[in-house]
Amino acid sequence: MAASGTTAVTAVMPALSSGGFALWNVVALSTRQREAPRELLGRVTGAHRVVLLGSGTVGALTGGLLADSFGLTAPFHLTGVLVAVAATGVAAVFHRTRPPRP
């Protein structure tokens, strides 16, 4: 969004991002339920929510400070870089082979 000056791109990008987050939420929940031991599932879910909600608060504060200091597009540029780094890390983790579950 930061690199584009068109209204169409600015309207489509949040919709695509929201769709990606919806898909991620389903995958993350399914993975937690499958991988966490039954007796620890509540703790794992609670820890996930603490990290998720805490990171959203920190991200909003950081984005506001960046926008105030460097302009309104700065948080979008930084987010683009962070998403690329995170996607590379996720791809590396999921690329490894896992032994089949019994």
C-alpha positions as CSV (number, residue, x, y, z in Angstrom):
1,M,0.0,0.0,0.0
2,A,2.8,2.4,0.8
3,A,4.4,2.0,-2.7
4,S,1.2,2.5,-4.5
5,G,-0.7,5.7,-5.0
6,T,-3.8,4.2,-6.5
7,T,-7.1,3.9,-4.7
8,A,-7.7,0.4,-6.1
9,V,-4.5,-1.0,-4.6
10,T,-5.2,0.7,-1.3
11,A,-8.7,-0.9,-1.2
12,V,-7.6,-4.4,-2.3
13,M,-4.6,-4.9,-0.1
14,P,-6.5,-4.8,3.3
15,A,-9.0,-7.2,1.9
16,L,-6.3,-9.7,0.8
17,S,-4.5,-9.2,4.1
18,S,-7.7,-9.9,6.0
19,G,-8.3,-13.1,4.0
20,G,-4.8,-14.2,4.7
21,F,-5.2,-13.6,8.5
22,A,-8.5,-15.6,8.4
23,L,-6.8,-18.5,6.8
24,W,-3.8,-18.3,9.2
25,N,-6.2,-18.3,12.2
26,V,-7.8,-21.6,11.0
27,V,-4.4,-23.2,10.3
28,A,-2.9,-22.0,13.6
29,L,-5.8,-23.2,15.7
30,S,-5.9,-26.6,14.0
31,T,-2.2,-27.0,14.4
32,R,-2.3,-26.1,18.2
33,Q,-5.2,-28.6,18.7
34,R,-3.4,-31.4,16.8
35,E,0.1,-30.9,18.3
36,A,-0.5,-29.8,21.9
37,P,-1.0,-32.5,24.5
38,R,-4.7,-32.6,25.6
39,E,-3.8,-31.7,29.2
40,L,-1.8,-28.6,28.1
41,L,-4.1,-27.3,25.3
42,G,-5.7,-24.6,27.6
43,R,-2.3,-23.3,28.6
44,V,-1.0,-23.3,25.0
45,T,-4.1,-21.5,23.8
46,G,-3.8,-19.0,26.6
47,A,-0.1,-18.3,25.9
48,H,-0.9,-17.9,22.2
49,R,-3.6,-15.3,23.0
50,V,-1.3,-13.3,25.4
51,V,1.4,-13.1,22.7
52,L,-1.1,-12.3,20.0
53,L,-2.9,-9.5,21.9
54,G,0.3,-8.2,23.3
55,S,2.0,-8.0,20.0
56,G,-1.0,-6.2,18.5
57,T,-0.7,-3.5,21.2
58,V,3.1,-3.2,20.7
59,G,2.6,-3.1,16.9
60,A,0.0,-0.3,17.1
61,L,2.2,1.8,19.3
62,T,5.3,1.2,17.2
63,G,3.4,2.0,14.0
64,G,2.1,5.2,15.5
65,L,5.5,6.3,16.6
66,L,7.0,5.4,13.2
67,A,4.2,7.3,11.4
68,D,4.7,10.3,13.6
69,S,8.5,10.3,13.1
70,F,9.0,9.3,9.5
71,G,5.6,9.8,7.8
72,L,2.5,7.8,7.3
73,T,3.9,5.3,4.9
74,A,6.8,4.2,7.1
75,P,4.9,1.6,9.0
76,F,3.7,0.0,5.8
77,H,7.3,-0.2,4.5
78,L,8.5,-1.8,7.7
79,T,5.6,-4.2,7.8
80,G,6.3,-5.3,4.2
81,V,9.9,-6.2,5.2
82,L,8.8,-8.0,8.4
83,V,6.2,-10.0,6.5
84,A,8.8,-11.1,3.9
85,V,11.2,-12.1,6.7
86,A,8.4,-14.0,8.6
87,A,7.3,-15.7,5.4
88,T,10.8,-16.9,4.7
89,G,11.0,-18.3,8.2
90,V,7.7,-20.1,8.0
91,A,8.6,-21.5,4.6
92,A,11.9,-22.9,6.1
93,V,10.1,-24.4,9.1
94,F,7.3,-26.0,7.0
95,H,9.7,-27.2,4.3
96,R,11.5,-29.7,6.7
97,T,10.2,-33.2,6.6
98,R,8.3,-34.5,9.6
99,P,7.9,-38.1,10.6
100,P,4.4,-39.5,10.1
101,R,2.2,-39.6,13.1
102,P,1.0,-43.0,14.3
